[in-house]
Amino acid sequence: MDFRSDNTAGFAPEILAALAAANEGPRTSYGEDEQTQRVQAQLQGLFETELTAYFVATGTAANALGLSLLAPAWGTIFCHVDAHIAVDECGAPEFFTGGAKLQPLAGEHGKLHAGTLARQLPGALGVVHHSQPAAVSISQASEAGTCYRPEEIAALARIAHRHGLGVHMDGARFANAAAFLGVTPAELSWRSGVDVLSFGASKNGALAAEAILVFDPSRAASLGFRRKRAGHLFSKMRVLSAQLEAYLTDDLWLRQARHANAMAQRLAEALKAVAPVRLCHPVEANEVFVELPERLIQALYAEGFQFYRWMDERSTTVRLVTAFNTRPQDVEALVAAVKHHAQDGAAGAVADASQSFEGKR
């Protein structure tokens, strides 16, 4: 009954089997093995274009190294105020870019909007006293569990490219967005103007595997050196490649995301019918944000349900995250517990009101 994060989920059996197979016999090191080359071809086929892919172990590394291709040390990176790169990566983007400045912008339901970005540009372009606009980073799906439509990405990219900025996408939950929107990976990325994509697998059944996809290979010349310097050039690169190969085979990546999304939809549909529960954002991926009374939060904790408050320990907004292996019975158990404690709370409120009325007579 753990709804804290999709990071708490285990590993897909297909990926564990692939790792066991990769352990058989010697392989060429540092990404020169045949399996790594096969995954490169898989990714090019999936995204329907020539691209350069570099594999790393964490999403933070993928984001920070990907952004280092787009933003110099004196650059500004525009992102949403709740973006993972701004809130949860301990200054890694600033470190690996050599000091680029993150400029967080507000946006409803976790998304940047083209009009907001347009008001920032061209900004201080060419003014030596100020950081220079260099890149835009968006999260797909967003930190609010919402998804950018291709036309929304394209609108942001047009503004960015008009002023010479690169476009980065944090795709830690790219699979969930693709599953929800029902569009191709190409439509969600380079065809809409994305230059660099952090293509995530760890939240969707991998052990630890992320890919930095550069859609203009001429931009990627320095990325091999950047990855090595960051400590993410695995000598046994097949450990990452085996995970990604299994992830991409037979649409495992998409099937697992569809299940996680379906569990989130099931949870949201049931909860929104329960007073006093309030959904905070549209549910478009595998995250459900709800406002709950404090007494109800404490009652759920007491029953053993696990979830995080958003954004601090005083908040009564909680985040419920489903994963590729979330069980329907756990969703049903949570819904039943919410209904039960909500009814108890309502009955208690009626009793208190009755006693108060009697006392005034």
Helices and strands as residue ranges (DSSP letters): G 6-8, H 13-22, H 34-47, E 52-56, H 59-68, E 75-80, H 84-87, H 92-97, E 101-105, G 108-110, H 114-118, E 132-139, H 150-162, E 166-171, H 174-181, G 190-192, E 196-200, G 202-204, E 210-214, G 217-220, H 223-229, H 238-248, G 249-251, H 252-271, E 278-279, E 287-291, H 294-302, E 308-309, E 317-321, H 328-360
